[in-house]
Amino acid sequence: MAKKIVLLPCSGIGKAYGEIGRQAIYEAIGDHPPAEITTTCLAKLMIDDPEAKQLVHENMVVTVDGCARDCARKNVENAGKKVDKALRVIEIFKDHRDLKPEGVLELGEPGFKLVHILAEKLGREIDCLERKEQ
């Protein structure tokens, strides 16, 4: 594969959906070889860090936002890159309203079920982008 896939979560610090998005990205990254997939810190992109900007410009990008503000997607676009796929944690929750996270620091079993559901969706999106790249 010529390009990597950059998974970029929102910074939703202190927000349960932001934490679910980050945890799902870590899980998805753990399921794929580092030669294929990576992540970076959204804050680096926001401050125009040259390495972060280069990473998103040279690779495919999947953003995972906790809410409808779409901060991760908007910051990638502000850096001059169109995202290849944008996901929202809140959309996953709408399909699984019975899985309400217990809190931010402790998502609890329902929150981690959402993490796994989102990580599986990310895996399918990664597979789709990899096929597109070939």
DSSP file (Angstrom, degrees, kcal/mol; ACC not computed):
  #  RESIDUE AA STRUCTURE BP1 BP2  ACC     N-H-->O    O-->H-N    N-H-->O    O-->H-N    TCO  KAPPA ALPHA  PHI   PSI    X-CA   Y-CA   Z-CA
    1    1 A M              0   0    0      0, 0.0   133,-0.1     0, 0.0   129,-0.0   0.000 360.0 360.0 360.0 128.7    0.0    0.0    0.0
    2    2 A A        +     0   0    0    131,-0.2     2,-0.3     2,-0.0   132,-0.0   0.883 360.0  42.5 -74.9 -39.8    1.5    3.3   -1.1
    3    3 A K  S    S-     0   0    0    127,-0.1     2,-0.2    56,-0.0    56,-0.1  -0.771  74.7-133.8-109.4 152.1   -0.4    5.5    1.4
    4    4 A K        -     0   0    0     -2,-0.3    56,-2.0    54,-0.1     2,-0.5  -0.498  22.1-120.5 -87.6 168.6   -1.1    5.1    5.1
    5    5 A I  E     -ab  37  60A   0     31,-2.2    33,-2.3    54,-0.2     2,-0.6  -0.973  22.7-152.1-110.7 122.2   -4.5    5.8    6.6
    6    6 A V  E     -ab  38  61A   0     54,-3.4    56,-2.9    -2,-0.5     2,-0.6  -0.849   3.0-157.5 -96.5 118.5   -4.4    8.4    9.2
    7    7 A L  E     -ab  39  62A   0     31,-3.0    33,-0.6    -2,-0.6    56,-0.2  -0.873  13.3-171.7 -95.0 120.9   -7.2    8.0   11.9
    8    8 A L  E     - b   0  63A   0     54,-3.0    56,-2.2    -2,-0.6     2,-0.2  -0.919   2.9-164.0-123.4 107.8   -7.7   11.4   13.5
    9    9 A P  E     - b   0  64A   0      0, 0.0    33,-0.3     0, 0.0    56,-0.2  -0.485  26.2-105.8 -85.8 158.5  -10.0   11.7   16.6
   10   10 A C        -     0   0    0     54,-2.1    32,-0.1    -2,-0.2    12,-0.1  -0.221  26.4-118.8 -68.9 170.8  -11.5   14.9   17.9
   11   11 A S        +     0   0    0      2,-0.1     2,-3.4     1,-0.1    -1,-0.1   0.410  51.5 155.3 -93.6   2.2  -10.0   16.4   21.1
   12   12 A G    >   -     0   0    0      2,-0.1     3,-1.9     6,-0.1     7,-0.3   0.144  22.0-179.5 -29.0  52.7  -13.3   16.1   23.1
   13   13 A I  T 3   +     0   0    0     -2,-3.4     3,-0.1     1,-0.3    -2,-0.1  -0.443  68.9  18.6 -64.8 131.5  -11.4   16.0   26.3
   14   14 A G  T 3  S+     0   0    0      1,-0.3     2,-0.4    -2,-0.2    -1,-0.3   0.548 105.0 106.6  83.7   7.1  -13.8   15.7   29.2
   15   15 A K    <>  -     0   0    0     -3,-1.9     4,-2.0     1,-0.1    -1,-0.3  -0.971  67.0-141.4-121.2 133.3  -16.5   14.4   26.9
   16   16 A A  H  > S+     0   0    0     -2,-0.4     4,-2.4     1,-0.2     5,-0.2   0.892 102.3  51.2 -60.5 -41.4  -17.6   10.7   26.9
   17   17 A Y  H  > S+     0   0    0      1,-0.2     4,-2.2     2,-0.2    -1,-0.2   0.858 108.2  52.2 -69.5 -32.9  -18.1   10.6   23.1
   18   18 A G  H  > S+     0   0    0     -6,-0.3     4,-2.2     2,-0.2    -1,-0.2   0.914 110.8  48.2 -63.7 -42.4  -14.6   12.1   22.5
   19   19 A E  H  X S+     0   0    0     -4,-2.0     4,-2.6    -7,-0.3    -2,-0.2   0.891 109.7  52.3 -65.5 -39.9  -13.2    9.4   24.7
   20   20 A I  H  X S+     0   0    0     -4,-2.4     4,-2.3     1,-0.2    -1,-0.2   0.922 109.8  49.8 -61.9 -43.5  -15.1    6.7   22.9
   21   21 A G  H  X S+     0   0    0     -4,-2.2     4,-2.0     2,-0.2    -2,-0.2   0.923 112.2  46.4 -61.4 -45.6  -13.8    7.9   19.6
   22   22 A R  H  X S+     0   0    0     -4,-2.2     4,-2.4     1,-0.2    -2,-0.2   0.928 112.8  49.2 -63.7 -45.2  -10.2    7.9   20.8
   23   23 A Q  H  X S+     0   0    0     -4,-2.6     4,-2.1     1,-0.2    -1,-0.2   0.886 110.1  51.9 -63.2 -37.7  -10.5    4.5   22.3
   24   24 A A  H  X S+     0   0    0     -4,-2.3     4,-2.6    -5,-0.2    -1,-0.2   0.889 109.0  50.6 -65.9 -38.3  -12.0    3.1   19.1
   25   25 A I  H  X S+     0   0    0     -4,-2.0     4,-2.7     2,-0.2     5,-0.2   0.923 109.3  50.3 -65.1 -43.5   -9.1    4.5   17.1
   26   26 A Y  H  X S+     0   0    0     -4,-2.4     4,-2.0     1,-0.2    -2,-0.2   0.904 112.2  48.3 -60.4 -40.2   -6.6    2.9   19.4
   27   27 A E  H  X S+     0   0    0     -4,-2.1     4,-0.8     2,-0.2    -2,-0.2   0.924 112.3  47.9 -65.9 -44.2   -8.4   -0.4   19.1
   28   28 A A  H >< S+     0   0    0     -4,-2.6     3,-0.7     1,-0.2     4,-0.3   0.896 110.9  51.1 -64.3 -40.3   -8.5   -0.1   15.3
   29   29 A I  H >< S+     0   0    0     -4,-2.7     3,-1.5     1,-0.2    -1,-0.2   0.898 105.9  55.8 -63.8 -39.4   -4.8    0.8   15.1
   30   30 A G  H 3< S+     0   0    0     -4,-2.0    -1,-0.2     1,-0.3    -2,-0.2   0.719 104.0  55.4 -65.0 -20.6   -4.0   -2.2   17.2
   31   31 A D  T << S+     0   0    0     -4,-0.8    -1,-0.3    -3,-0.7    -2,-0.2   0.446 106.2  57.6 -91.2  -1.2   -5.8   -4.4   14.7
   32   32 A H  S <  S-     0   0    0     -3,-1.5     5,-0.1    -4,-0.3    91,-0.0  -0.942  91.6 -98.4-130.9 150.4   -3.7   -3.2   11.7
   33   33 A P    >>  -     0   0    0      0, 0.0     3,-2.2     0, 0.0     4,-1.2  -0.378  32.2-122.6 -64.8 143.5    0.1   -3.2   10.9
   34   34 A P  T 34 S+     0   0    0      0, 0.0    -4,-0.0     0, 0.0    -5,-0.0   0.717 109.6  68.3 -61.6 -19.9    1.8    0.2   11.6
   35   35 A A  T 34 S+     0   0    0      1,-0.2     3,-0.1   -31,-0.1     0, 0.0   0.716 109.1  36.3 -69.5 -18.4    2.9    0.3    7.9
   36   36 A E  T <4 S+     0   0    0     -3,-2.2   -31,-2.2     1,-0.2     2,-0.3   0.726 120.7  30.1-104.0 -27.3   -0.8    0.8    7.0
   37   37 A I  E  <  +a    5   0A   0     -4,-1.2     2,-0.3   -33,-0.2    -1,-0.2  -0.977  55.5 153.2-144.5 145.9   -2.3    2.9    9.7
   38   38 A T  E     -a    6   0A   0    -33,-2.3   -31,-3.0    -2,-0.3     2,-0.3  -0.900  20.7-144.4-154.9-179.0   -1.4    5.7   12.1
   39   39 A T  E     -a    7   0A   0     -2,-0.3     2,-0.3   -33,-0.2   -31,-0.2  -0.925   7.3-163.2-145.4 170.2   -2.8    8.7   14.0
   40   40 A T        -     0   0    0    -33,-0.6     2,-0.5    -2,-0.3     3,-0.0  -0.945  35.9 -86.1-149.1 170.0   -1.6   12.1   15.1
   41   41 A C    >>  -     0   0    0     -2,-0.3     4,-1.1     1,-0.1     3,-0.8  -0.680  26.2-143.7 -83.8 127.4   -2.7   14.7   17.6
   42   42 A L  H 3> S+     0   0    0     -2,-0.5     4,-2.2   -33,-0.3     3,-0.3   0.858  99.4  63.1 -57.2 -37.3   -5.4   17.0   16.4
   43   43 A A  H 3> S+     0   0    0      1,-0.2     4,-1.5     2,-0.2    -1,-0.3   0.858  97.8  56.3 -59.7 -35.1   -3.8   19.9   18.3
   44   44 A K  H <4>S+     0   0    0     -3,-0.8     5,-2.9     1,-0.2    -1,-0.2   0.907 108.3  47.1 -62.7 -40.4   -0.7   19.6   16.2
   45   45 A L  H ><5S+     0   0    0     -4,-1.1     3,-1.5    -3,-0.3    -2,-0.2   0.889 108.3  56.1 -66.6 -38.2   -2.7   20.1   13.1
   46   46 A M  H 3<5S+     0   0    0     -4,-2.2    -1,-0.2     1,-0.3    -2,-0.2   0.797 108.3  47.0 -65.9 -29.1   -4.5   23.0   14.7
   47   47 A I  T 3<5S-     0   0    0     -4,-1.5    -1,-0.3    -5,-0.2    -2,-0.2   0.227 118.5-110.1 -97.7  14.8   -1.2   24.8   15.3
   48   48 A D  T < 5 -     0   0    0     -3,-1.5    -3,-0.2     1,-0.2    -2,-0.1   0.848  44.7-173.8  61.9  37.4    0.1   24.1   11.8
   49   49 A D     >< -     0   0    0     -5,-2.9     4,-2.5    -6,-0.2     5,-0.2  -0.490  22.2-138.9 -60.5 124.5    2.7   21.6   12.9
   50   50 A P  H  > S+     0   0    0      0, 0.0     4,-2.3     0, 0.0     5,-0.2   0.866  99.1  49.5 -59.1 -39.4    4.6   20.8    9.6
   51   51 A E  H  > S+     0   0    0      2,-0.2     4,-2.3     1,-0.2     5,-0.1   0.911 112.2  47.3 -67.5 -41.7    4.9   17.1   10.3
   52   52 A A  H  > S+     0   0    0      2,-0.2     4,-2.1     1,-0.2     5,-0.2   0.920 113.3  48.7 -65.0 -43.7    1.2   16.7   11.1
   53   53 A K  H  X S+     0   0    0     -4,-2.5     4,-2.2     1,-0.2    -2,-0.2   0.912 112.1  48.7 -62.7 -42.7    0.2   18.7    8.0
   54   54 A Q  H  X S+     0   0    0     -4,-2.3     4,-2.2    -5,-0.2    -1,-0.2   0.913 108.6  54.8 -63.2 -42.4    2.5   16.6    5.8
   55   55 A L  H  X S+     0   0    0     -4,-2.3     4,-0.6     1,-0.2    -2,-0.2   0.924 112.8  40.8 -57.8 -47.4    1.1   13.4    7.3
   56   56 A V  H  < S+     0   0    0     -4,-2.1     3,-0.4     1,-0.2    -1,-0.2   0.854 114.9  51.9 -73.1 -32.6   -2.5   14.3    6.5
   57   57 A H  H  < S+     0   0    0     -4,-2.2    -1,-0.2    -5,-0.2    -2,-0.2   0.844 113.4  43.2 -70.8 -32.5   -1.7   15.8    3.0
   58   58 A E  H  < S+     0   0    0     -4,-2.2     2,-0.3    -5,-0.2    -1,-0.2   0.489 116.1  45.2 -93.2  -3.4    0.2   12.7    1.9
   59   59 A N  S  < S-     0   0    0     -4,-0.6     2,-0.2    -3,-0.4   -54,-0.2  -0.795  89.8 -88.0-134.1 171.5   -2.1   10.1    3.2
   60   60 A M  E     -b    5   0A   0    -56,-2.0   -54,-3.4    -2,-0.3     2,-0.4  -0.594  44.6-149.5 -79.1 147.0   -5.8    9.1    3.4
   61   61 A V  E     -b    6   0A   0     21,-0.2    23,-2.3    -2,-0.2    24,-1.5  -0.976  18.3-174.2-129.5 131.5   -7.6   10.5    6.4
   62   62 A V  E     -bc   7  85A   0    -56,-2.9   -54,-3.0    -2,-0.4     2,-0.3  -0.991  16.4-158.2-118.5 121.6  -10.5    9.2    8.5
   63   63 A T  E     -bc   8  86A   0     22,-2.2    24,-2.8    -2,-0.5     2,-0.5  -0.757   6.6-161.2 -99.8 148.9  -11.8   11.6   11.1
   64   64 A V  E     -bc   9  87A   0    -56,-2.2   -54,-2.1    -2,-0.3     2,-0.4  -0.934  12.9-173.7-129.6 107.3  -13.8   10.5   14.2
   65   65 A D  E     - c   0  88A   0     22,-2.9    24,-3.0    -2,-0.5    25,-0.4  -0.798  23.0-147.2-103.2 143.7  -15.7   13.4   15.8
   66   66 A G  S    S+     0   0    0     -2,-0.4    24,-0.5    22,-0.2     2,-0.2   0.802  80.0  12.7 -75.4 -30.0  -17.6   13.0   19.1
   67   67 A C  S >  S-     0   0    0     22,-0.1     3,-1.2    23,-0.1     4,-0.1  -0.725  91.2 -83.9-138.9-175.4  -20.3   15.5   18.2
   68   68 A A  T 3  S+     0   0    0      1,-0.3    20,-0.0    -2,-0.2    -3,-0.0   0.492 107.1  83.2 -76.0  -3.5  -21.8   17.4   15.3
   69   69 A R  T 3  S-     0   0    0      1,-0.0    -1,-0.3     4,-0.0     5,-0.1   0.763  80.6-155.2 -70.8 -22.7  -19.3   20.2   15.6
   70   70 A D    <>  +     0   0    0     -3,-1.2     4,-2.9     1,-0.1     5,-0.2   0.864  27.5 165.5  54.0  44.2  -16.9   18.1   13.5
   71   71 A C  H  > S+     0   0    0      1,-0.2     4,-2.3     2,-0.2     5,-0.2   0.889  72.3  49.1 -60.4 -41.8  -13.8   19.7   14.9
   72   72 A A  H  > S+     0   0    0      2,-0.2     4,-2.0     1,-0.2    -1,-0.2   0.960 114.8  44.1 -64.4 -49.5  -11.5   17.0   13.5
   73   73 A R  H  > S+     0   0    0      1,-0.2     4,-2.4     2,-0.2    -2,-0.2   0.933 114.5  49.5 -60.0 -46.6  -13.0   17.1   10.0
   74   74 A K  H  X S+     0   0    0     -4,-2.9     4,-2.5     1,-0.2    -1,-0.2   0.875 109.8  50.8 -63.2 -37.9  -13.0   20.9    9.9
   75   75 A N  H  X S+     0   0    0     -4,-2.3     4,-1.2    -5,-0.2    -1,-0.2   0.862 109.4  50.3 -70.8 -33.8   -9.4   21.1   11.0
   76   76 A V  H  <>S+     0   0    0     -4,-2.0     5,-1.9     2,-0.2     3,-0.4   0.940 113.5  46.3 -64.7 -45.6   -8.3   18.7    8.4
   77   77 A E  H ><5S+     0   0    0     -4,-2.4     3,-1.6     1,-0.2    -2,-0.2   0.872 108.5  55.4 -64.9 -36.7  -10.2   20.7    5.8
   78   78 A N  H 3<5S+     0   0    0     -4,-2.5    -1,-0.2     1,-0.3    -2,-0.2   0.775 102.4  57.9 -65.1 -25.3   -8.7   24.0    7.2
   79   79 A A  T 3<5S-     0   0    0     -4,-1.2    -1,-0.3    -3,-0.4    -2,-0.2   0.453 128.0-102.1 -82.3  -0.6   -5.3   22.4    6.6
   80   80 A G  T < 5S+     0   0    0     -3,-1.6     2,-0.4     1,-0.3    -3,-0.2   0.669  84.4 116.6  93.1  18.1   -6.2   22.1    2.9
   81   81 A K      < -     0   0    0     -5,-1.9     2,-0.5    -6,-0.1    -1,-0.3  -0.965  57.6-137.7-122.8 135.3   -7.1   18.3    2.8
   82   82 A K        -     0   0    0     -2,-0.4   -21,-0.2    -3,-0.1     2,-0.1  -0.781  31.2-120.7 -86.1 130.2  -10.4   16.7    2.0
   83   83 A V        -     0   0    0     -2,-0.5     3,-0.2   -10,-0.1   -21,-0.2  -0.395   7.5-145.0 -70.7 148.8  -11.1   13.8    4.4
   84   84 A D  S    S+     0   0    0    -23,-2.3     2,-0.3     1,-0.3   -22,-0.2   0.774  85.0   3.1 -83.1 -28.8  -11.6   10.4    2.9
   85   85 A K  E     -c   62   0A   0    -24,-1.5   -22,-2.2     2,-0.0     2,-0.5  -0.938  63.7-161.0-157.6 135.5  -14.2    9.4    5.5
   86   86 A A  E     -c   63   0A   0     -2,-0.3     2,-0.3   -24,-0.2   -22,-0.2  -0.982  13.0-176.1-121.8 126.0  -15.8   11.3    8.4
   87   87 A L  E     -c   64   0A   0    -24,-2.8   -22,-2.9    -2,-0.5     2,-0.4  -0.869  12.2-152.4-118.5 153.2  -17.5    9.5   11.3
   88   88 A R  E >>  -c   65   0A   0     -2,-0.3     4,-1.1   -24,-0.2     3,-0.6  -0.994  11.8-149.2-125.7 130.2  -19.3   10.8   14.3
   89   89 A V  H 3> S+     0   0    0    -24,-3.0     4,-2.4    -2,-0.4     3,-0.5   0.884  99.2  62.6 -60.2 -39.2  -19.6    8.9   17.6
   90   90 A I  H 3> S+     0   0    0    -24,-0.5     4,-2.0   -25,-0.4    -1,-0.2   0.831  98.9  55.3 -60.1 -31.5  -23.0   10.4   18.2
   91   91 A E  H <> S+     0   0    0     -3,-0.6     4,-1.0     2,-0.2    -1,-0.3   0.873 107.3  49.3 -68.9 -36.4  -24.3    8.6   15.1
   92   92 A I  H >X S+     0   0    0     -4,-1.1     3,-0.5    -3,-0.5     4,-0.5   0.915 110.2  51.7 -65.5 -43.0  -23.2    5.3   16.4
   93   93 A F  H >< S+     0   0    0     -4,-2.4     3,-1.4     1,-0.2     6,-0.2   0.885 101.5  60.6 -62.0 -38.7  -24.9    6.1   19.7
   94   94 A K  H >< S+     0   0    0     -4,-2.0     3,-0.5     1,-0.3    -1,-0.2   0.833 106.5  47.3 -58.4 -32.2  -28.1    6.9   17.9
   95   95 A D  H << S+     0   0    0     -4,-1.0    -1,-0.3    -3,-0.5    -2,-0.2   0.582 122.4  35.6 -83.1 -10.2  -28.2    3.3   16.6
   96   96 A H  T X<  +     0   0    0     -3,-1.4     3,-2.4    -4,-0.5    -1,-0.2  -0.397  65.0 157.1-140.4  57.4  -27.4    1.9   20.1
   97   97 A R  T <  S+     0   0    0     -3,-0.5     3,-0.2     1,-0.3    -1,-0.1   0.694  70.5  68.4 -61.5 -19.2  -29.2    4.2   22.6
   98   98 A D  T 3  S+     0   0    0      1,-0.2     2,-0.8    -3,-0.1    -1,-0.3   0.618  86.7  73.8 -73.9 -11.1  -29.2    1.4   25.2
   99   99 A L    <   +     0   0    0     -3,-2.4    -1,-0.2    -6,-0.2    15,-0.1  -0.569  64.4 168.0-104.6  68.6  -25.4    1.7   25.4
  100  100 A K        -     0   0    0     -2,-0.8    11,-0.3    -3,-0.2    -3,-0.0  -0.708  38.3-118.3 -84.0 123.1  -25.1    5.0   27.4
  101  101 A P        -     0   0    0      0, 0.0     7,-0.2     0, 0.0     6,-0.1  -0.292  13.6-138.9 -58.6 143.8  -21.6    5.6   28.7
  102  102 A E        -     0   0    0      5,-2.5     2,-0.3     1,-0.2     5,-0.2   0.795  68.8 -43.1 -77.1 -27.8  -21.4    5.7   32.5
  103  103 A G        -     0   0    0      3,-0.2    -1,-0.2     1,-0.1   -88,-0.0  -0.957  57.9 -88.6-176.9-170.1  -18.9    8.6   32.5
  104  104 A V  S    S+     0   0    0     -2,-0.3     3,-0.3   -90,-0.1    -1,-0.1   0.913 120.2  35.9 -88.9 -51.3  -15.8   10.1   31.0
  105  105 A L  S    S+     0   0    0      1,-0.3     2,-0.5    -3,-0.1     3,-0.1   0.838 131.0  33.0 -73.5 -32.0  -13.1    8.6   33.1
  106  106 A E        -     0   0    0      1,-0.1    -1,-0.3    -5,-0.0    -3,-0.2  -0.890  65.2-178.3-125.1  98.3  -14.9    5.3   33.4
  107  107 A L     >  -     0   0    0     -2,-0.5    -5,-2.5    -3,-0.3     4,-1.2   0.777  32.6-152.7 -67.1 -24.9  -17.0    4.6   30.3
  108  108 A G  H  >  -     0   0    0     -7,-0.2     4,-2.3     2,-0.2     5,-0.2  -0.035  39.2 -55.4  73.3 175.8  -18.2    1.4   31.9
  109  109 A E  H  > S+     0   0    0      1,-0.2     4,-1.8     2,-0.2    -1,-0.2   0.899 137.2  50.7 -59.2 -44.9  -19.4   -1.7   30.0
  110  110 A P  H  > S+     0   0    0      0, 0.0     4,-1.8     0, 0.0    -1,-0.2   0.922 110.9  49.7 -61.3 -41.4  -21.9    0.1   27.8
  111  111 A G  H  X S+     0   0    0     -4,-1.2     4,-1.9   -11,-0.3    -2,-0.2   0.903 110.7  48.8 -62.6 -41.4  -19.4    2.7   26.8
  112  112 A F  H  X S+     0   0    0     -4,-2.3     4,-2.2     2,-0.2    -1,-0.2   0.773 105.2  58.4 -73.7 -23.8  -16.8    0.1   25.9
  113  113 A K  H  X S+     0   0    0     -4,-1.8     4,-2.3    -5,-0.2    -1,-0.2   0.907 106.8  48.7 -65.5 -40.3  -19.4   -1.7   23.8
  114  114 A L  H  X S+     0   0    0     -4,-1.8     4,-2.7     2,-0.2     5,-0.2   0.902 108.0  54.9 -62.9 -40.3  -19.8    1.5   21.8
  115  115 A V  H  X S+     0   0    0     -4,-1.9     4,-2.7     1,-0.2    -2,-0.2   0.941 110.1  45.7 -55.8 -48.7  -16.0    1.6   21.5
  116  116 A H  H  X S+     0   0    0     -4,-2.2     4,-2.3     2,-0.2    -1,-0.2   0.888 111.9  50.9 -66.2 -39.2  -16.0   -1.9   20.0
  117  117 A I  H  X S+     0   0    0     -4,-2.3     4,-1.9     2,-0.2    -1,-0.2   0.929 113.9  44.8 -62.9 -44.8  -18.9   -1.2   17.7
  118  118 A L  H  X S+     0   0    0     -4,-2.7     4,-2.8     2,-0.2    -2,-0.2   0.897 111.0  53.4 -66.7 -40.5  -17.1    2.0   16.4
  119  119 A A  H  X S+     0   0    0     -4,-2.7     4,-2.4    -5,-0.2    -1,-0.2   0.890 108.5  50.5 -62.1 -38.9  -13.8    0.2   16.1
  120  120 A E  H  X S+     0   0    0     -4,-2.3     4,-2.0     2,-0.2    -1,-0.2   0.908 110.7  48.9 -64.0 -41.5  -15.4   -2.5   14.0
  121  121 A K  H  X S+     0   0    0     -4,-1.9     4,-2.3     2,-0.2    -2,-0.2   0.913 110.4  51.2 -63.8 -42.4  -16.9    0.2   11.8
  122  122 A L  H  X S+     0   0    0     -4,-2.8     4,-2.9     1,-0.2    -2,-0.2   0.913 107.2  54.1 -59.8 -42.5  -13.5    1.8   11.5
  123  123 A G  H  X S+     0   0    0     -4,-2.4     4,-2.4     1,-0.2    -1,-0.2   0.901 108.6  48.3 -58.7 -42.2  -12.1   -1.5   10.5
  124  124 A R  H  X S+     0   0    0     -4,-2.0     4,-2.1     2,-0.2    -1,-0.2   0.897 112.3  48.8 -65.8 -39.7  -14.6   -1.8    7.7
  125  125 A E  H  X S+     0   0    0     -4,-2.3     4,-2.5     2,-0.2    -2,-0.2   0.897 110.6  51.0 -66.6 -39.6  -13.8    1.7    6.5
  126  126 A I  H  X S+     0   0    0     -4,-2.9     4,-2.6     2,-0.2    -2,-0.2   0.936 110.2  49.2 -61.9 -46.7  -10.1    1.0    6.6
  127  127 A D  H  X S+     0   0    0     -4,-2.4     4,-2.1     1,-0.2    -2,-0.2   0.901 111.2  50.3 -59.3 -41.1  -10.6   -2.1    4.5
  128  128 A C  H  X S+     0   0    0     -4,-2.1     4,-2.0     2,-0.2    -2,-0.2   0.920 112.0  46.6 -64.1 -45.2  -12.7   -0.1    2.0
  129  129 A L  H  X S+     0   0    0     -4,-2.5     4,-2.0     1,-0.2    -2,-0.2   0.875 110.2  53.7 -66.2 -37.1  -10.0    2.6    1.7
  130  130 A E  H  X S+     0   0    0     -4,-2.6     4,-1.2     2,-0.2    -1,-0.2   0.912 109.5  47.7 -64.4 -40.9   -7.3    0.0    1.3
  131  131 A R  H  < S+     0   0    0     -4,-2.1     3,-0.2     1,-0.2    -1,-0.2   0.891 110.8  52.3 -65.0 -38.5   -9.2   -1.6   -1.6
  132  132 A K  H  < S+     0   0    0     -4,-2.0    -1,-0.2     1,-0.2    -2,-0.2   0.871 108.0  52.2 -62.9 -38.1   -9.7    1.8   -3.1
  133  133 A E  H  <        0   0    0     -4,-2.0    -1,-0.2     1,-0.2    -2,-0.2   0.771 360.0 360.0 -71.6 -27.8   -6.0    2.5   -2.9
  134  134 A Q     <        0   0    0     -4,-1.2    -1,-0.2    -3,-0.2    -2,-0.2   0.494 360.0 360.0 -71.3 360.0   -5.0   -0.7   -4.7
